[in-house]
């Protein structure tokens, strides 16, 4: 397994890294409701066509609503050669850091 499962607290701490990419893989309506401020939306079904938009050499924090789709996204990205991946356990439903959206 080439990704690490981290808590929402650990995720919030990692956001201080300016090189960290934040990938949100939920449905659009979930993203519009609330997302980590600098998160990029690529819904999980679109990831096979769009993963090249991510920088292979930089760490990626992957999040969804509950942590299930983000785990699948981490597995997919790991298979594509991404190494520095972090799956946020509990997802946005548990995240208490800064968010954008309509809540």
N, C-alpha and C positions, 0 to 999 in steps of 0.2 A: 504494500500500500504506500503510495507516494504522496499521501496528504495527511494532514494532522487535524484531528477534531479538537476545536477549542471552544471555551465558554464564551458567552456574549461579553462578559467582563474582559476576558483576554482579547477579544476582538476589538473592543473599544480602546484598549491600550495600544494595540498594533496600529491604530489609525494615525498615530503620531509619525509613522514612517512615510515620508513623502513619496517613496517609490512604490508603496503598496497600491495595487489595483484592487478595487472593490467591485465584484461582479454579483449582480442580483439576478436570479434566474426564475422569479415567479411569473405569474400572469401579469399583464399590463395593469389591470385594475388594482392588483395588490401593490404593485410598485407605486402607482399614483396615490394610493392611500397613505403609504409611509415607506420610506427607504433611507438608508444611510446617505448622508449629504452628498458624498462624491461617488456614489454607486452608479455603475453603468448597467443598464437593463439589457440583458439578452435572455429572453424566456428560454427555458430548457429545450423545448422543441426546436428552437432556432439555432441552438449551440453548434450542431454539426456543420451548419453552413456559415457560421459567423465567428467561430473560435479564433480565427486568424486575426481578428481585431484586437486580441489580447497580446501583450508583450510577453514572450516566452521566458525572457531572462529576469523578469521582475516577480516578486511575490504577489499572490492573488488570494484575497479574502473572498470566499464564496458564501452567499447567503440567499435564503428564500424565506418563506413564511414560517415553516416549522423545522427545517433542517433535513428534510427527505430529498427534495429535488436538488438541493445544494450538494448533498452527498453523491447523487448520481452525476452531477456536473463535475465534481472532483474526480470521480472514477473515469469519466470520459476524458477530461483534460489530462489526467495522469497517463492514460493510454496514448495520448497525442504528444507526450514528451514533456509536459509541464511538471516541474519538480517542487516548487515552493508554493504549495496549496494549503489553504486553511478552511475547513468546513465549520461554519458557525452552528454549534449545537443549539437546538431550540429556535433558531432563526429569528426573524423580526418579531414574532409573537412574544419572545422573551427579551429582546434587545431593549435596553433602557438608555442608550446613548443619544447623541444628537441625530435627529431625523428630519427629513423634508417630506412634504405631502400634506394631504388634507386631514389625515388621522381619521 
